[in-house]
Amino acid sequence: MMLKFVQDTPSQRVVFGSGSLARLAEEVARLGLSRVLVVATPGHGARLAALAADLLGSSCAGVHAQAVVHVPRAVAEAGIAEAARTGADGVVAMGGGAAIGLAKAIAIASNLPIVAVPTTYSGSEASPIAGTTDGERKITVRDPKALPKTIIYDPDLTLGLPPAVSAASGLNAIAHAVEGLWIAERTPISCAMATEAMRLFADALPKVVADGNDRDARAACLSASWLCGIVLTSGTALHHKLAHVLGGLGMPHAETHSIILPHVTRFNLDAAPDAHERLCDTLETNDPAHALGVMLSLFPIPQALREVGLPRDKIDFVAAEAAKLNITAPRSASEVEIRGILEAAY
Ligand SMILES: NC(=O)c1ccc[n+]([C@@H]2O[C@H](COP(=O)([O-])OP(=O)(O)OC[C@H]3O[C@@H](n4cnc5c(N)ncnc54)[C@H](O)[C@@H]3O)[C@@H](O)[C@H]2O)c1
């Protein structure tokens, strides 16, 4: 196919390196902010948020450690209300995609800038895409306000990330890179980023799952996840659409991506020779779908859709919803074909 593309990478400041969290107050001030609300998930996230509040001192308007994965509507509304109540002029998101997702919902509703401090590999911090859920429906929007102005990546914060969260959020990011290689909107830059991310993850993700204290591998995974988040911004196709429909049914986000990725890859790669070649190179294999399946099988996370609680009788619904989207790149997928992918992943 003749090369044709639009490259529109939004600008974002990125501060990366061991110990960079110490620059939080300086980075907040750099954006002209003096009263930021720190958002996080409960539990470990709340401890991260307390650390941030300490570093921010008088520029912290409050801590709101009530983020929940997929950002249910009530959770978004509570965060928006807390930002208004505390008079916040910005949001600091400390944690994974759940915390960053809540910050995005607040930013969109209240027009507040975000400083993101990601501690997982899902890559949300580098995209202007925001998801919330309303009952069984997942609503995804793309809004420039949702893109954090600054990202602070401090690999030290990820040393305690449990193997299962490292594995699942890493495979979620890998899914952004793999799909980025076959979407119609791919560009030379997005493909280069996806390829570099795959090279980094292929080596470093198994290492951090085996040994969470491997500092070099932690840094490599975090930089790979940044690249994956940027790649996600270019566009999505069957893989993310399927994950979206499954997410609406309450399936766990990162685990669902991890499970379906080898199956969607097997289906799509025949029609995506450039993606096939890049994945063969970076995964050092001649069967990338198999290699992704092997990577999944070595990780301590669910391996099949039945293990994450998908009722078998929902497969027809998911296949019908995904088929309605009329995806054509890198190939079209009929309802019957999508059902086949889901059966294999089940
Ligand atoms: N919009 C986007 O571009 C985008 C991209 C990917 C994912 N997402 C969203 O992100 C969410 C999933 O995010 P996720 O996979 O990053 O997981 P998460 O944010 O749900 O975190 C998973 C768990 O890990 C814990 N945790 C986080 N960092 C930790 C650390 N350093 N040490 C110990 N525990 C830690 C959290 O408290 C939580 O319990 C979903 O809502 C998904 O929709 C959005």
The ligand as an SDF file (V2000), in Angstrom:
LIG
                    3D

 44 48  0  0  0  0  0  0  0  0999 V2000
   -6.5990    5.9970   28.3520 N   0  0  0  0  0  0  0  0  0  0  0  0
   -5.5270    5.3120   28.1020 C   0  0  0  0  0  0  0  0  0  0  0  0
   -4.7190    5.7020   27.2860 O   0  0  0  0  0  0  0  0  0  0  0  0
   -5.3040    4.0400   28.8600 C   0  0  0  0  0  0  0  0  0  0  0  0
   -4.2930    3.1470   28.4870 C   0  0  0  0  0  0  0  0  0  0  0  0
   -4.1070    1.9970   29.2450 C   0  0  0  0  0  0  0  0  0  0  0  0
   -4.9000    1.7670   30.3690 C   0  0  0  0  0  0  0  0  0  0  0  0
   -5.8790    2.6560   30.7010 N   0  0  0  0  0  0  0  0  0  0  0  0
   -6.7230    2.4430   31.8810 C   0  0  0  0  0  0  0  0  0  0  0  0
   -5.8880    2.1410   32.9780 O   0  0  0  0  0  0  0  0  0  0  0  0
   -6.5620    1.2930   33.9020 C   0  0  0  0  0  0  0  0  0  0  0  0
   -5.6710    0.1190   34.2410 C   0  0  0  0  0  0  0  0  0  0  0  0
   -4.4660    0.6490   34.7520 O   0  0  0  0  0  0  0  0  0  0  0  0
   -3.2200   -0.2320   35.1960 P   0  0  0  0  0  0  0  0  0  0  0  0
   -3.1770   -1.5010   34.4680 O   0  0  0  0  0  0  0  0  0  0  0  0
   -2.0680    0.6770   35.1120 O   0  0  0  0  0  0  0  0  0  0  0  0
   -3.5150   -0.6360   36.6860 O   0  0  0  0  0  0  0  0  0  0  0  0
   -4.1650    0.1420   37.9390 P   0  0  0  0  0  0  0  0  0  0  0  0
   -3.9270    1.5870   37.8920 O   0  0  0  0  0  0  0  0  0  0  0  0
   -5.5600   -0.3440   38.0490 O   0  0  0  0  0  0  0  0  0  0  0  0
   -3.2730   -0.4690   39.1050 O   0  0  0  0  0  0  0  0  0  0  0  0
   -3.3350   -1.8500   39.4150 C   0  0  0  0  0  0  0  0  0  0  0  0
   -3.0230   -2.0500   40.8890 C   0  0  0  0  0  0  0  0  0  0  0  0
   -1.6480   -1.8120   41.1460 O   0  0  0  0  0  0  0  0  0  0  0  0
   -1.4890   -0.9530   42.2660 C   0  0  0  0  0  0  0  0  0  0  0  0
   -0.2440   -0.2150   42.0560 N   0  0  0  0  0  0  0  0  0  0  0  0
   -0.0150    0.7490   41.1550 C   0  0  0  0  0  0  0  0  0  0  0  0
    1.2620    1.1330   41.2020 N   0  0  0  0  0  0  0  0  0  0  0  0
    1.8630    0.3940   42.1640 C   0  0  0  0  0  0  0  0  0  0  0  0
    3.2040    0.3020   42.6590 C   0  0  0  0  0  0  0  0  0  0  0  0
    4.1690    1.0450   42.1570 N   0  0  0  0  0  0  0  0  0  0  0  0
    3.4610   -0.6070   43.6140 N   0  0  0  0  0  0  0  0  0  0  0  0
    2.4900   -1.4020   44.1040 C   0  0  0  0  0  0  0  0  0  0  0  0
    1.2110   -1.3740   43.6680 N   0  0  0  0  0  0  0  0  0  0  0  0
    0.9040   -0.4960   42.7060 C   0  0  0  0  0  0  0  0  0  0  0  0
   -2.7370   -0.0940   42.2580 C   0  0  0  0  0  0  0  0  0  0  0  0
   -2.9900    0.4430   43.5210 O   0  0  0  0  0  0  0  0  0  0  0  0
   -3.7860   -1.1070   41.8280 C   0  0  0  0  0  0  0  0  0  0  0  0
   -4.2460   -1.8480   42.9080 O   0  0  0  0  0  0  0  0  0  0  0  0
   -7.8790    0.9420   33.2420 C   0  0  0  0  0  0  0  0  0  0  0  0
   -8.8970    1.7460   33.7890 O   0  0  0  0  0  0  0  0  0  0  0  0
   -7.6540    1.2980   31.7830 C   0  0  0  0  0  0  0  0  0  0  0  0
   -8.8610    1.6130   31.1310 O   0  0  0  0  0  0  0  0  0  0  0  0
   -6.0720    3.7800   29.9750 C   0  0  0  0  0  0  0  0  0  0  0  0
  1  2  1  0
  2  3  2  0
  2  4  1  0
  4  5  1  0
  4 44  2  0
  5  6  2  0
  6  7  1  0
  7  8  2  0
  8  9  1  0
  8 44  1  0
  9 10  1  0
  9 42  1  0
 10 11  1  0
 11 12  1  0
 11 40  1  0
 12 13  1  0
 13 14  1  0
 14 15  2  0
 14 16  1  0
 14 17  1  0
 17 18  1  0
 18 19  2  0
 18 20  1  0
 18 21  1  0
 21 22  1  0
 22 23  1  0
 23 24  1  0
 23 38  1  0
 24 25  1  0
 25 26  1  0
 25 36  1  0
 26 27  1  0
 26 35  1  0
 27 28  2  0
 28 29  1  0
 29 30  1  0
 29 35  2  0
 30 31  1  0
 30 32  2  0
 32 33  1  0
 33 34  2  0
 34 35  1  0
 36 37  1  0
 36 38  1  0
 38 39  1  0
 40 41  1  0
 40 42  1  0
 42 43  1  0
M  CHG  2   8   1  16  -1
M  END
$$$$
